[in-house]
Amino acid sequence: MADSSPLGELPQDSVDAVLELNKDLERIIEAVENVSVELTWMGYDMVALRTSPELGASMLKLKEAYNKCRAIICGDQEPEMDI
């Protein structure tokens, strides 16, 4: 019997490999979840835009307003005045 460790214990190298594999799997699962969320939003946007084409123009105006507000709050750039 060359291996004197009990059956339930793994060598430290194996434990480290399993922990690294678990970390890799968690990262992959998180990435897949993020892709799933993005696809869900893309599908929602597609249905919403096909249902109401005016929504696209409205969303564009909202995005522009958000970018202006963000620029003012974060100090990224001077706001453009549209009068």
N, C-alpha and C positions, 0 to 999 in steps of 0.2 A: 504494500500500500504506500505509494509514493506521496499521495495527497493526504495530509494530516488534518485538513480543515473539515469541519462538519458539512453535511450536504447542503444546509440552508445558507451558508456564507459563500460569497463570491470574492475572488481576488480583488484588490483595490483597483487594478487597471480595468477590470470589468465593471465595477461600480462607477468609476469615472466615465467610462464609455456610455453606460446606461444614462447617467445624468446628462451628459452632453447630447445624447440622442433625444432625451425628453425636452431639453431646451430647444433643439432644432425643430422638433415636432410642434412645440408651442408657437414658435415663430412662424412656421408654415401655416398652422391653423389660423393664427391671427391675420396673416396675409390673405388667406382664402376668405376669411370673414369680411375683410375690408373690400375685397373684390366683389363679394356677394352684395354688400351694401351699395357699392357704386353701381352695380348692374341693376339693383332694385330701383335706385333713384333714376337711372337712365330710362328704365322702362316706364316709370311713373311720369317722367318728363315727356317722353314720347307720346304716351296716351293723353296727357293733359294738353300738349300742343296740338295734337290731331283733333281733339275735341273742341278746343277754342284757340284758333290761330291768333287772336288778339292777345292771348296770354304771352306769346313770345315777345311782342313789343313791350308789354308791361313788365315782363321779367328783365328785359334789357335795361329799361329805365330804372328799375329797382337795383340792378347790379351797378349801374353807373352811380346812383345815389349812394350806395353802400361804399363804393370805392372812394368817392369824394369825402364822405364822413370819415372813413378810415384814414385817409391822407391827412385830414385836419387833426384828428385825434392822435395819430401816431407821429405826426410831424414829418411825413415822408416828403411832401411837396406842397407848394402853394396851391390852394384850390382855384379852379377856374370859375369865373363868375359868368353864368349864363342868365342874361336878363332878357 
